Amino acid sequence: MSTEVKLPVTGMTCGGCESAVQRAVGALPGVQQVTASHRDATVRVTFDPVQVSREDIERKIAQIGYVVGAPA
């Protein structure tokens, strides 16, 4: 069974940022689909919660330099 989350992510400013997030999150085991949008400041992820958690996904996004959470 898959789970989908839409995360608010700040710091993405261009298509290159979107690609970086999609590559990093997409490499996690259990992640099936990733769509990042710098215009909407969101990352939508479909994943298998048995293999990867929302926290793992948020941690990976933070590791590459972006902020997960509502904009200040």
N, CA, C and O atoms as a CHARMM CRD file, in Angstrom:
* protein
*
  288
    1    1 MET  N      0.83600  -1.18500   0.00000 PROA 1      0.00000
    2    1 MET  CA     0.00000   0.00000   0.00000 PROA 1      0.00000
    3    1 MET  C      0.88300   1.25100   0.00000 PROA 1      0.00000
    4    1 MET  O      1.85400   1.32500   0.75300 PROA 1      0.00000
    5    2 SER  N      0.55800   2.20100  -0.81600 PROA 2      0.00000
    6    2 SER  CA     1.33400   3.43200  -0.93700 PROA 2      0.00000
    7    2 SER  C      0.69800   4.55900  -0.14200 PROA 2      0.00000
    8    2 SER  O     -0.51200   4.59600   0.08000 PROA 2      0.00000
    9    3 THR  N      1.55400   5.47000   0.27600 PROA 3      0.00000
   10    3 THR  CA     1.13200   6.68000   0.96100 PROA 3      0.00000
   11    3 THR  C      1.62500   7.86100   0.14100 PROA 3      0.00000
   12    3 THR  O      2.70600   7.80600  -0.44500 PROA 3      0.00000
   13    4 GLU  N      0.83100   8.93600   0.09600 PROA 4      0.00000
   14    4 GLU  CA     1.27100  10.14900  -0.59700 PROA 4      0.00000
   15    4 GLU  C      1.24400  11.30900   0.37800 PROA 4      0.00000
   16    4 GLU  O      0.27800  11.49900   1.11700 PROA 4      0.00000
   17    5 VAL  N      2.33700  12.09300   0.36900 PROA 5      0.00000
   18    5 VAL  CA     2.38700  13.29900   1.19400 PROA 5      0.00000
   19    5 VAL  C      2.77200  14.47700   0.31900 PROA 5      0.00000
   20    5 VAL  O      3.48600  14.33400  -0.67400 PROA 5      0.00000
   21    6 LYS  N      2.28500  15.64000   0.71000 PROA 6      0.00000
   22    6 LYS  CA     2.65000  16.89500   0.05600 PROA 6      0.00000
   23    6 LYS  C      3.32700  17.74900   1.12300 PROA 6      0.00000
   24    6 LYS  O      2.68800  18.19800   2.07500 PROA 6      0.00000
   25    7 LEU  N      4.62400  17.96500   0.95100 PROA 7      0.00000
   26    7 LEU  CA     5.41600  18.66700   1.94900 PROA 7      0.00000
   27    7 LEU  C      5.71000  20.09700   1.50400 PROA 7      0.00000
   28    7 LEU  O      6.08300  20.31700   0.35100 PROA 7      0.00000
   29    8 PRO  N      5.54800  21.06500   2.39400 PROA 8      0.00000
   30    8 PRO  CA     5.99800  22.41500   2.07400 PROA 8      0.00000
   31    8 PRO  C      7.51800  22.46300   2.20500 PROA 8      0.00000
   32    8 PRO  O      8.06500  22.10300   3.24700 PROA 8      0.00000
   33    9 VAL  N      8.20100  22.90900   1.14700 PROA 9      0.00000
   34    9 VAL  CA     9.66600  22.95300   1.14500 PROA 9      0.00000
   35    9 VAL  C     10.11200  24.31300   0.64900 PROA 9      0.00000
   36    9 VAL  O      9.76200  24.72100  -0.45800 PROA 9      0.00000
   37   10 THR  N     10.88700  25.02000   1.46800 PROA 10     0.00000
   38   10 THR  CA    11.40200  26.31900   1.06200 PROA 10     0.00000
   39   10 THR  C     12.87800  26.20700   0.71000 PROA 10     0.00000
   40   10 THR  O     13.58500  25.31800   1.18400 PROA 10     0.00000
   41   11 GLY  N     13.32100  27.12800  -0.12800 PROA 11     0.00000
   42   11 GLY  CA    14.71500  27.16700  -0.54100 PROA 11     0.00000
   43   11 GLY  C     14.93200  26.75500  -1.98700 PROA 11     0.00000
   44   11 GLY  O     15.99700  27.01300  -2.54800 PROA 11     0.00000
   45   12 MET  N     13.93800  26.11800  -2.60100 PROA 12     0.00000
   46   12 MET  CA    14.06400  25.75500  -4.01300 PROA 12     0.00000
   47   12 MET  C     13.79700  27.00900  -4.84400 PROA 12     0.00000
   48   12 MET  O     12.78700  27.68500  -4.65000 PROA 12     0.00000
   49   13 THR  N     14.71100  27.31700  -5.77300 PROA 13     0.00000
   50   13 THR  CA    14.57300  28.54100  -6.55200 PROA 13     0.00000
   51   13 THR  C     14.51100  28.32400  -8.06200 PROA 13     0.00000
   52   13 THR  O     14.27700  29.26700  -8.81800 PROA 13     0.00000
   53   14 CYS  N     14.72300  27.06300  -8.50700 PROA 14     0.00000
   54   14 CYS  CA    14.77800  26.83200  -9.95000 PROA 14     0.00000
   55   14 CYS  C     14.54600  25.35500 -10.26000 PROA 14     0.00000
   56   14 CYS  O     14.37800  24.53200  -9.36000 PROA 14     0.00000
   57   15 GLY  N     14.54100  25.04700 -11.53900 PROA 15     0.00000
   58   15 GLY  CA    14.37800  23.66500 -11.97300 PROA 15     0.00000
   59   15 GLY  C     15.50600  22.76400 -11.50800 PROA 15     0.00000
   60   15 GLY  O     15.29500  21.57200 -11.28100 PROA 15     0.00000
   61   16 GLY  N     16.70200  23.32000 -11.36400 PROA 16     0.00000
   62   16 GLY  CA    17.83200  22.53200 -10.86500 PROA 16     0.00000
   63   16 GLY  C     17.59900  22.08500  -9.43400 PROA 16     0.00000
   64   16 GLY  O     17.95400  20.96900  -9.05400 PROA 16     0.00000
   65   17 CYS  N     17.00400  22.96000  -8.65000 PROA 17     0.00000
   66   17 CYS  CA    16.65400  22.60800  -7.26800 PROA 17     0.00000
   67   17 CYS  C     15.62600  21.48300  -7.25500 PROA 17     0.00000
   68   17 CYS  O     15.73900  20.53100  -6.48300 PROA 17     0.00000
   69   18 GLU  N     14.62800  21.60300  -8.11400 PROA 18     0.00000
   70   18 GLU  CA    13.60900  20.55500  -8.21500 PROA 18     0.00000
   71   18 GLU  C     14.25600  19.22000  -8.56400 PROA 18     0.00000
   72   18 GLU  O     13.94200  18.19500  -7.95900 PROA 18     0.00000
   73   19 SER  N     15.15500  19.23600  -9.53700 PROA 19     0.00000
   74   19 SER  CA    15.83100  18.00300  -9.95800 PROA 19     0.00000
   75   19 SER  C     16.65700  17.40800  -8.82100 PROA 19     0.00000
   76   19 SER  O     16.66600  16.19300  -8.62800 PROA 19     0.00000
   77   20 ALA  N     17.34800  18.26100  -8.07100 PROA 20     0.00000
   78   20 ALA  CA    18.17200  17.77400  -6.95900 PROA 20     0.00000
   79   20 ALA  C     17.31300  17.07400  -5.91000 PROA 20     0.00000
   80   20 ALA  O     17.67600  16.00900  -5.41000 PROA 20     0.00000
   81   21 VAL  N     16.18300  17.67300  -5.58400 PROA 21     0.00000
   82   21 VAL  CA    15.27800  17.07500  -4.60000 PROA 21     0.00000
   83   21 VAL  C     14.71000  15.76600  -5.14100 PROA 21     0.00000
   84   21 VAL  O     14.66200  14.76800  -4.42300 PROA 21     0.00000
   85   22 GLN  N     14.28600  15.76500  -6.38300 PROA 22     0.00000
   86   22 GLN  CA    13.70500  14.56300  -6.97700 PROA 22     0.00000
   87   22 GLN  C     14.71800  13.42300  -7.02100 PROA 22     0.00000
   88   22 GLN  O     14.36700  12.27500  -6.75100 PROA 22     0.00000
   89   23 ARG  N     15.97200  13.72700  -7.36100 PROA 23     0.00000
   90   23 ARG  CA    17.01500  12.68600  -7.39600 PROA 23     0.00000
   91   23 ARG  C     17.29800  12.14200  -6.00300 PROA 23     0.00000
   92   23 ARG  O     17.35300  10.92800  -5.80500 PROA 23     0.00000
   93   24 ALA  N     17.47800  13.04300  -5.03700 PROA 24     0.00000
   94   24 ALA  CA    17.83300  12.61700  -3.67800 PROA 24     0.00000
   95   24 ALA  C     16.72300  11.79800  -3.03300 PROA 24     0.00000
   96   24 ALA  O     16.97300  10.72100  -2.49300 PROA 24     0.00000
   97   25 VAL  N     15.50800  12.30700  -3.08900 PROA 25     0.00000
   98   25 VAL  CA    14.37600  11.59600  -2.47100 PROA 25     0.00000
   99   25 VAL  C     14.05100  10.32900  -3.26000 PROA 25     0.00000
  100   25 VAL  O     13.72300   9.29800  -2.67400 PROA 25     0.00000
  101   26 GLY  N     14.13900  10.40500  -4.57200 PROA 26     0.00000
  102   26 GLY  CA    13.84500   9.24400  -5.40900 PROA 26     0.00000
  103   26 GLY  C     14.79900   8.08500  -5.19100 PROA 26     0.00000
  104   26 GLY  O     14.46100   6.94300  -5.50100 PROA 26     0.00000
  105   27 ALA  N     15.98800   8.35700  -4.66300 PROA 27     0.00000
  106   27 ALA  CA    16.97100   7.30300  -4.41000 PROA 27     0.00000
  107   27 ALA  C     16.69100   6.53200  -3.12300 PROA 27     0.00000
  108   27 ALA  O     17.28600   5.48000  -2.88800 PROA 27     0.00000
  109   28 LEU  N     15.78600   7.05000  -2.28500 PROA 28     0.00000
  110   28 LEU  CA    15.45700   6.34600  -1.04800 PROA 28     0.00000
  111   28 LEU  C     14.67000   5.07600  -1.36400 PROA 28     0.00000
  112   28 LEU  O     13.80200   5.08800  -2.23700 PROA 28     0.00000
  113   29 PRO  N     14.96700   3.97800  -0.66100 PROA 29     0.00000
  114   29 PRO  CA    14.20400   2.75100  -0.89800 PROA 29     0.00000
  115   29 PRO  C     12.73600   2.95200  -0.53500 PROA 29     0.00000
  116   29 PRO  O     12.41700   3.54100   0.49700 PROA 29     0.00000
  117   30 GLY  N     11.86500   2.46600  -1.37700 PROA 30     0.00000
  118   30 GLY  CA    10.43600   2.57500  -1.11000 PROA 30     0.00000
  119   30 GLY  C      9.76100   3.78300  -1.72800 PROA 30     0.00000
  120   30 GLY  O      8.53200   3.85600  -1.76100 PROA 30     0.00000
  121   31 VAL  N     10.55000   4.73700  -2.22100 PROA 31     0.00000
  122   31 VAL  CA     9.95800   5.92400  -2.85900 PROA 31     0.00000
  123   31 VAL  C      9.57900   5.55500  -4.29000 PROA 31     0.00000
  124   31 VAL  O     10.40900   5.06900  -5.05900 PROA 31     0.00000
  125   32 GLN  N      8.33100   5.78700  -4.63000 PROA 32     0.00000
  126   32 GLN  CA     7.82200   5.40800  -5.94600 PROA 32     0.00000
  127   32 GLN  C      7.74100   6.58000  -6.91200 PROA 32     0.00000
  128   32 GLN  O      7.94800   6.40900  -8.11300 PROA 32     0.00000
  129   33 GLN  N      7.44200   7.77500  -6.39600 PROA 33     0.00000
  130   33 GLN  CA     7.31900   8.94500  -7.26200 PROA 33     0.00000
  131   33 GLN  C      7.60500  10.20000  -6.45000 PROA 33     0.00000
  132   33 GLN  O      7.21100  10.31200  -5.28900 PROA 33     0.00000
  133   34 VAL  N      8.30300  11.14700  -7.08500 PROA 34     0.00000
  134   34 VAL  CA     8.60200  12.43300  -6.44200 PROA 34     0.00000
  135   34 VAL  C      8.35400  13.53000  -7.46000 PROA 34     0.00000
  136   34 VAL  O      8.81800  13.44800  -8.59800 PROA 34     0.00000
  137   35 THR  N      7.62700  14.54900  -7.05300 PROA 35     0.00000
  138   35 THR  CA     7.42100  15.73200  -7.88800 PROA 35     0.00000
  139   35 THR  C      7.70500  16.95200  -7.02900 PROA 35     0.00000
  140   35 THR  O      7.04000  17.17900  -6.01900 PROA 35     0.00000
  141   36 ALA  N      8.69700  17.73600  -7.43400 PROA 36     0.00000
  142   36 ALA  CA     9.04100  18.95200  -6.70300 PROA 36     0.00000
  143   36 ALA  C      8.66600  20.16300  -7.54100 PROA 36     0.00000
  144   36 ALA  O      8.81200  20.15000  -8.76300 PROA 36     0.00000
  145   37 SER  N      8.18300  21.20900  -6.88400 PROA 37     0.00000
  146   37 SER  CA     7.82600  22.45300  -7.56800 PROA 37     0.00000
  147   37 SER  C      8.38100  23.63900  -6.78700 PROA 37     0.00000
  148   37 SER  O      7.95700  23.91400  -5.66400 PROA 37     0.00000
  149   38 HSD  N      9.33900  24.34000  -7.40000 PROA 38     0.00000
  150   38 HSD  CA     9.87000  25.52400  -6.71300 PROA 38     0.00000
  151   38 HSD  C      8.84000  26.65200  -6.71400 PROA 38     0.00000
  152   38 HSD  O      8.83200  27.47400  -5.79800 PROA 38     0.00000
  153   39 ARG  N      7.97900  26.70400  -7.71800 PROA 39     0.00000
  154   39 ARG  CA     6.95300  27.75700  -7.77100 PROA 39     0.00000
  155   39 ARG  C      5.92800  27.60700  -6.65300 PROA 39     0.00000
  156   39 ARG  O      5.50700  28.59200  -6.04500 PROA 39     0.00000
  157   40 ASP  N      5.53000  26.36000  -6.38900 PROA 40     0.00000
  158   40 ASP  CA     4.55300  26.10900  -5.32800 PROA 40     0.00000
  159   40 ASP  C      5.21100  25.87800  -3.97000 PROA 40     0.00000
  160   40 ASP  O      4.53400  25.83800  -2.94200 PROA 40     0.00000
  161   41 ALA  N      6.54400  25.72700  -3.97300 PROA 41     0.00000
  162   41 ALA  CA     7.31100  25.41200  -2.74800 PROA 41     0.00000
  163   41 ALA  C      6.78800  24.13600  -2.09100 PROA 41     0.00000
  164   41 ALA  O      6.57100  24.07600  -0.88100 PROA 41     0.00000
  165   42 THR  N      6.59200  23.10400  -2.94300 PROA 42     0.00000
  166   42 THR  CA     6.10400  21.82800  -2.43300 PROA 42     0.00000
  167   42 THR  C      6.86500  20.66100  -3.05400 PROA 42     0.00000
  168   42 THR  O      7.41900  20.75300  -4.14900 PROA 42     0.00000
  169   43 VAL  N      6.86500  19.56500  -2.30800 PROA 43     0.00000
  170   43 VAL  CA     7.36900  18.29400  -2.81700 PROA 43     0.00000
  171   43 VAL  C      6.29600  17.25700  -2.52000 PROA 43     0.00000
  172   43 VAL  O      5.89000  17.07800  -1.37200 PROA 43     0.00000
  173   44 ARG  N      5.84600  16.58200  -3.55800 PROA 44     0.00000
  174   44 ARG  CA     4.82700  15.53200  -3.41700 PROA 44     0.00000
  175   44 ARG  C      5.54200  14.18500  -3.60300 PROA 44     0.00000
  176   44 ARG  O      6.23900  13.96500  -4.59300 PROA 44     0.00000
  177   45 VAL  N      5.34900  13.29600  -2.62600 PROA 45     0.00000
  178   45 VAL  CA     6.05000  12.01200  -2.64600 PROA 45     0.00000
  179   45 VAL  C      5.04600  10.87500  -2.44200 PROA 45     0.00000
  180   45 VAL  O      4.21100  10.91500  -1.53900 PROA 45     0.00000
  181   46 THR  N      5.15000   9.86600  -3.30200 PROA 46     0.00000
  182   46 THR  CA     4.39500   8.62700  -3.12500 PROA 46     0.00000
  183   46 THR  C      5.40400   7.57000  -2.71100 PROA 46     0.00000
  184   46 THR  O      6.41900   7.37200  -3.37900 PROA 46     0.00000
  185   47 PHE  N      5.11700   6.88300  -1.59000 PROA 47     0.00000
  186   47 PHE  CA     6.09700   5.94900  -1.04600 PROA 47     0.00000
  187   47 PHE  C      5.43100   4.79600  -0.30800 PROA 47     0.00000
  188   47 PHE  O      4.24900   4.84700   0.03100 PROA 47     0.00000
  189   48 ASP  N      6.22800   3.75100  -0.06900 PROA 48     0.00000
  190   48 ASP  CA     5.78800   2.59200   0.70200 PROA 48     0.00000
  191   48 ASP  C      6.21600   2.82200   2.15300 PROA 48     0.00000
  192   48 ASP  O      7.41100   2.80100   2.44800 PROA 48     0.00000
  193   49 PRO  N      5.26600   3.04100   3.05900 PROA 49     0.00000
  194   49 PRO  CA     5.61700   3.35000   4.44800 PROA 49     0.00000
  195   49 PRO  C      6.27500   2.20000   5.19900 PROA 49     0.00000
  196   49 PRO  O      6.80600   2.39700   6.29100 PROA 49     0.00000
  197   50 VAL  N      6.24400   1.01000   4.62900 PROA 50     0.00000
  198   50 VAL  CA     6.94900  -0.11800   5.23900 PROA 50     0.00000
  199   50 VAL  C      8.45700   0.03100   5.02100 PROA 50     0.00000
  200   50 VAL  O      9.25300  -0.40600   5.85200 PROA 50     0.00000
  201   51 GLN  N      8.84500   0.64600   3.90400 PROA 51     0.00000
  202   51 GLN  CA    10.25600   0.76700   3.54600 PROA 51     0.00000
  203   51 GLN  C     10.88200   2.09500   3.93100 PROA 51     0.00000
  204   51 GLN  O     12.08200   2.15200   4.20200 PROA 51     0.00000
  205   52 VAL  N     10.09900   3.16400   3.96100 PROA 52     0.00000
  206   52 VAL  CA    10.63700   4.49500   4.23400 PROA 52     0.00000
  207   52 VAL  C      9.56100   5.31900   4.94500 PROA 52     0.00000
  208   52 VAL  O      8.37100   5.17000   4.66500 PROA 52     0.00000
  209   53 SER  N      9.98200   6.17800   5.85700 PROA 53     0.00000
  210   53 SER  CA     9.02100   6.99300   6.60000 PROA 53     0.00000
  211   53 SER  C      9.01300   8.43100   6.08700 PROA 53     0.00000
  212   53 SER  O      9.92500   8.87000   5.38700 PROA 53     0.00000
  213   54 ARG  N      7.97000   9.13700   6.45300 PROA 54     0.00000
  214   54 ARG  CA     7.90300  10.56200   6.12900 PROA 54     0.00000
  215   54 ARG  C      9.10300  11.29400   6.72700 PROA 54     0.00000
  216   54 ARG  O      9.66000  12.19700   6.10300 PROA 54     0.00000
  217   55 GLU  N      9.49300  10.90400   7.92600 PROA 55     0.00000
  218   55 GLU  CA    10.64800  11.52900   8.59100 PROA 55     0.00000
  219   55 GLU  C     11.93200  11.29500   7.80900 PROA 55     0.00000
  220   55 GLU  O     12.77000  12.19100   7.71500 PROA 55     0.00000
  221   56 ASP  N     12.09900  10.08000   7.23700 PROA 56     0.00000
  222   56 ASP  CA    13.27300   9.79600   6.40400 PROA 56     0.00000
  223   56 ASP  C     13.30600  10.72700   5.19600 PROA 56     0.00000
  224   56 ASP  O     14.36100  11.24300   4.82700 PROA 56     0.00000
  225   57 ILE  N     12.15000  10.93500   4.59000 PROA 57     0.00000
  226   57 ILE  CA    12.05100  11.80300   3.41100 PROA 57     0.00000
  227   57 ILE  C     12.37500  13.24600   3.79400 PROA 57     0.00000
  228   57 ILE  O     13.14000  13.91800   3.10300 PROA 57     0.00000
  229   58 GLU  N     11.79300  13.72000   4.89300 PROA 58     0.00000
  230   58 GLU  CA    12.06600  15.08500   5.34400 PROA 58     0.00000
  231   58 GLU  C     13.54800  15.26700   5.67600 PROA 58     0.00000
  232   58 GLU  O     14.13500  16.30200   5.35900 PROA 58     0.00000
  233   59 ARG  N     14.15300  14.25900   6.31600 PROA 59     0.00000
  234   59 ARG  CA    15.56900  14.32700   6.67700 PROA 59     0.00000
  235   59 ARG  C     16.44400  14.41400   5.42700 PROA 59     0.00000
  236   59 ARG  O     17.41500  15.17000   5.40100 PROA 59     0.00000
  237   60 LYS  N     16.10300  13.64100   4.38900 PROA 60     0.00000
  238   60 LYS  CA    16.87800  13.66000   3.14600 PROA 60     0.00000
  239   60 LYS  C     16.79600  15.03400   2.47600 PROA 60     0.00000
  240   60 LYS  O     17.80400  15.54100   1.98300 PROA 60     0.00000
  241   61 ILE  N     15.61200  15.63600   2.45400 PROA 61     0.00000
  242   61 ILE  CA    15.45300  16.96700   1.86600 PROA 61     0.00000
  243   61 ILE  C     16.29600  17.98500   2.64400 PROA 61     0.00000
  244   61 ILE  O     16.94900  18.83800   2.04300 PROA 61     0.00000
  245   62 ALA  N     16.28100  17.89600   3.96400 PROA 62     0.00000
  246   62 ALA  CA    17.07200  18.81500   4.80300 PROA 62     0.00000
  247   62 ALA  C     18.56500  18.59800   4.58100 PROA 62     0.00000
  248   62 ALA  O     19.33200  19.56000   4.59100 PROA 62     0.00000
  249   63 GLN  N     18.99200  17.35000   4.38200 PROA 63     0.00000
  250   63 GLN  CA    20.41100  17.05200   4.18000 PROA 63     0.00000
  251   63 GLN  C     20.97400  17.72300   2.93900 PROA 63     0.00000
  252   63 GLN  O     22.16100  18.04600   2.89200 PROA 63     0.00000
  253   64 ILE  N     20.13400  17.93400   1.93600 PROA 64     0.00000
  254   64 ILE  CA    20.63700  18.56600   0.71400 PROA 64     0.00000
  255   64 ILE  C     20.40400  20.09100   0.71300 PROA 64     0.00000
  256   64 ILE  O     20.62500  20.75600  -0.29900 PROA 64     0.00000
  257   65 GLY  N     19.96100  20.62600   1.84700 PROA 65     0.00000
  258   65 GLY  CA    19.96900  22.07000   2.00300 PROA 65     0.00000
  259   65 GLY  C     18.64400  22.81100   1.91800 PROA 65     0.00000
  260   65 GLY  O     18.62800  24.04000   1.84400 PROA 65     0.00000
  261   66 TYR  N     17.54100  22.08700   1.92700 PROA 66     0.00000
  262   66 TYR  CA    16.24100  22.74800   1.83600 PROA 66     0.00000
  263   66 TYR  C     15.51100  22.62600   3.18300 PROA 66     0.00000
  264   66 TYR  O     15.84800  21.77100   4.00100 PROA 66     0.00000
  265   67 VAL  N     14.52900  23.47100   3.39900 PROA 67     0.00000
  266   67 VAL  CA    13.81000  23.50700   4.66300 PROA 67     0.00000
  267   67 VAL  C     12.40700  22.93800   4.47400 PROA 67     0.00000
  268   67 VAL  O     11.62700  23.42600   3.65700 PROA 67     0.00000
  269   68 VAL  N     12.10800  21.90700   5.23900 PROA 68     0.00000
  270   68 VAL  CA    10.78100  21.30200   5.19700 PROA 68     0.00000
  271   68 VAL  C      9.94300  21.92400   6.30000 PROA 68     0.00000
  272   68 VAL  O     10.35600  21.96100   7.45800 PROA 68     0.00000
  273   69 GLY  N      8.77500  22.40800   5.93800 PROA 69     0.00000
  274   69 GLY  CA     7.88100  23.02800   6.90800 PROA 69     0.00000
  275   69 GLY  C      7.27200  24.28600   6.33200 PROA 69     0.00000
  276   69 GLY  O      7.66700  24.76400   5.26800 PROA 69     0.00000
  277   70 ALA  N      6.31600  24.80300   7.04800 PROA 70     0.00000
  278   70 ALA  CA     5.62600  26.02100   6.58800 PROA 70     0.00000
  279   70 ALA  C      6.58800  27.19100   6.53100 PROA 70     0.00000
  280   70 ALA  O      7.42100  27.34200   7.42400 PROA 70     0.00000
  281   71 PRO  N      6.49600  28.02300   5.50600 PROA 71     0.00000
  282   71 PRO  CA     7.33900  29.20600   5.43500 PROA 71     0.00000
  283   71 PRO  C      7.06700  30.14900   6.59700 PROA 71     0.00000
  284   71 PRO  O      5.93500  30.26300   7.06900 PROA 71     0.00000
  285   72 ALA  N      8.09800  30.81000   7.04500 PROA 72     0.00000
  286   72 ALA  CA     7.96900  31.72500   8.19500 PROA 72     0.00000
  287   72 ALA  C      7.19900  32.97100   7.81100 PROA 72     0.00000
  288   72 ALA  O      6.99300  33.85100   8.64700 PROA 72     0.00000
